[in-house]
Amino acid sequence: MDRAAQAYEAALAADRGDVLIRIEYARFLVSYARVYPQSDAAGRAVTIAQSAIALAPRNIGALVALAEAYRVDGRVADAERTAQLAREVSPNYAEQMLGSPGNDADLGSSLIAVSSP
């Protein structure tokens, strides 16, 4: 992970205003956190996704990345609130990425499964 993280960090340093790099870095960290939940990757994903939101508050990719980061970080209420905002901004894209509300495959339902012992 260190080499990939270093590459993302170098890309961020080269272009501090690039939302897409932040989104992809957050997604990478979310994937890593799913495999290695004891790592600090989930918290780092939240921080990176939040920085993407700071640059582009209604960017659907950033919202989805933040919702997923919150989910793997165990922040259920934040994940659900961010997923709802994503659904308001772009219902079709959000449904593809997060599932639809009330569906067992949606983000909220998966949050319950992840946060339960």
Secondary structure, DSSP 8 states (H G I E B T S, - for coil): -HHHHHHHHHHHHH-TT-HHHHHHHHHHHHHHHHH-TTSSHHHHHHHHHHHHHHH-TT-HHHHHHHHHHHHHTT-HHHHHHHHHHHHHH-HHHHHHHH--TT-TTSHHHHHHHHH--
